[in-house]
Amino acid sequence: MAIINVLKWDAMPNVFAFHYPDCELTTKSQLLVKESQEAVFQKEGIFYGPLLPGRHVLDTKNIPFLTKFVSTFVSGGNTPYTAEVWFVSKAVPLNVKWGTSDPILIEDPKYHIALPVRAFGQYGIAITDSCKFLAKLVGRVPAFTEKILASYFKGIIVTRTKDAIATEMTESNCSLLQIGTKLNELSRLLESSISKELADYGVELRMFMINSISTDESDPSVAQLRKALAKKAEMDIIGYTYTQERSFDTMQTAAGNEGAAGATMGAGMGLGMGIGVGHPMGSVRAQMSGNINVGQPPVANPAGAKFCVSCGGALVPNAKFCPGCGARIG
């Protein structure tokens, strides 16, 4: 294999570390380390260095640790030896993407329903200890890219993100549907937590951000919760409760049964329910009508009507006035 006289690396975008092809060196070879780079030697699984930006003559006098690589054979005044060389980029990319490839289930503490959660964001990273970084992460890959790095740290980030979201929701009794207001707070909390773990790899985390926390709108549990919240908002606006709505649904069902098979029984049930429920439902309808038509007198009902045109309450047969709002009948 040819002896290499000058070693250098033209850094490529999104590459954090580059393994120089296998080569034979001499104590007259030169190593050119550019700005925002460091160079590290590897021998028998041990990393030596780093060498900072500048031009380095690979002489044991200039670089004492090279004595571990150099053989005792001398040829032409130059000592040949083999060693692996890594170049490490010290540039700080701030757009490394992260996200949950699959939804994670988190129980909403406010509505007590498990919801699928997705989270996405980005972060910056700087290699602060090149030897530790290479020893723990690189292995035998020819280049350590942003994609490889993101896959290494994905498990740590997703696990810590899930824990942070669930803890924040529980402690503040905040629904998952409202967690979007706490993105900045959660980002700073996670940056502190994840930084401690990444330091063990010779890596510094910078500007960790959660860009979005969302749910899968196609999931049945999410659709059910959305529907329930929409119904609650409707009740709050109009001014009636779930119990009152169910009572009205019962009255409507009873009225629909009149005239079908068993008309006599249906009429008897309708009469009984009209007496027992008519007045409270009339009151509810009167209240609802009052909320919408404030100040308007009740309208007289035509003879034979089953429900009051003013308040919607059930009318008792042969009565002269509506039991709910007092509107005249006939």
HUCORWO-V721019 format. One record per pair of residues at least 12 apart in sequence whose ideal C-beta (glycine too) atoms are under 6 Angstrom apart, sorted by sequence separation. I is the first residue (numbers start at 1). GAP is how many residues later the second one is. If there is no record, write none. Layout:
i=I gap=GAP
i=I gap=GAP
//
This chain:
i=38 gap=12
i=39 gap=12
i=69 gap=12
i=258 gap=12
i=298 gap=12
i=7 gap=13
i=103 gap=13
i=104 gap=13
i=311 gap=13
i=69 gap=14
i=103 gap=14
i=308 gap=14
i=311 gap=14
i=103 gap=15
i=310 gap=15
i=254 gap=16
i=48 gap=17
i=191 gap=17
i=310 gap=17
i=33 gap=18
i=35 gap=18
i=100 gap=18
i=190 gap=18
i=4 gap=19
i=100 gap=19
i=254 gap=19
i=308 gap=19
i=33 gap=20
i=3 gap=21
i=33 gap=21
i=99 gap=21
i=187 gap=21
i=164 gap=22
i=187 gap=22
i=289 gap=22
i=1 gap=23
i=3 gap=23
i=32 gap=23
i=98 gap=23
i=187 gap=23
i=5 gap=24
i=6 gap=24
i=7 gap=24
i=8 gap=24
i=186 gap=24
i=4 gap=25
i=31 gap=25
i=97 gap=25
i=164 gap=25
i=286 gap=25
i=43 gap=26
i=164 gap=26
i=285 gap=26
i=301 gap=26
i=30 gap=27
i=95 gap=27
i=96 gap=27
i=183 gap=27
i=285 gap=27
i=298 gap=27
i=303 gap=27
i=285 gap=28
i=300 gap=28
i=301 gap=28
i=29 gap=29
i=96 gap=29
i=282 gap=29
i=298 gap=29
i=94 gap=30
i=160 gap=30
i=251 gap=30
i=27 gap=31
i=282 gap=31
i=27 gap=32
i=92 gap=32
i=281 gap=32
i=25 gap=33
i=160 gap=33
i=248 gap=33
i=92 gap=34
i=160 gap=34
i=179 gap=34
i=247 gap=34
i=278 gap=35
i=278 gap=36
i=286 gap=38
i=88 gap=39
i=286 gap=39
i=43 gap=40
i=244 gap=40
i=274 gap=40
i=156 gap=41
i=282 gap=41
i=283 gap=41
i=41 gap=42
i=42 gap=42
i=88 gap=42
i=119 gap=42
i=274 gap=42
i=282 gap=42
i=41 gap=44
i=279 gap=44
i=278 gap=45
i=40 gap=46
i=39 gap=48
i=86 gap=48
i=240 gap=48
i=28 gap=50
i=37 gap=50
i=38 gap=50
i=96 gap=50
i=27 gap=51
i=26 gap=52
i=27 gap=52
i=239 gap=52
i=26 gap=54
i=36 gap=54
i=96 gap=54
i=36 gap=55
i=24 gap=56
i=25 gap=56
i=24 gap=58
i=100 gap=58
i=104 gap=58
i=98 gap=59
i=106 gap=60
i=109 gap=60
i=109 gap=61
i=115 gap=61
i=110 gap=63
i=251 gap=63
i=109 gap=64
i=137 gap=64
i=20 gap=65
i=110 gap=65
i=136 gap=65
i=19 gap=67
i=108 gap=67
i=108 gap=68
i=17 gap=69
i=18 gap=69
i=133 gap=69
i=132 gap=70
i=17 gap=71
i=16 gap=73
i=129 gap=73
i=128 gap=74
i=127 gap=76
i=128 gap=76
i=7 gap=78
i=9 gap=78
i=11 gap=78
i=125 gap=78
i=126 gap=78
i=50 gap=80
i=124 gap=82
i=124 gap=83
i=47 gap=84
i=123 gap=85
i=47 gap=87
i=122 gap=87
i=47 gap=88
i=121 gap=88
i=121 gap=89
i=40 gap=90
i=121 gap=90
i=40 gap=91
i=119 gap=91
i=120 gap=91
i=38 gap=92
i=120 gap=92
i=40 gap=94
i=119 gap=94
i=118 gap=96
i=115 gap=100
i=116 gap=100
i=116 gap=103
i=115 gap=106
i=115 gap=107
i=113 gap=108
i=113 gap=112
i=94 gap=113
i=103 gap=113
i=111 gap=114
i=17 gap=121
i=19 gap=123
i=18 gap=125
i=17 gap=127
i=15 gap=128
i=16 gap=128
i=15 gap=130
i=14 gap=131
i=14 gap=132
//
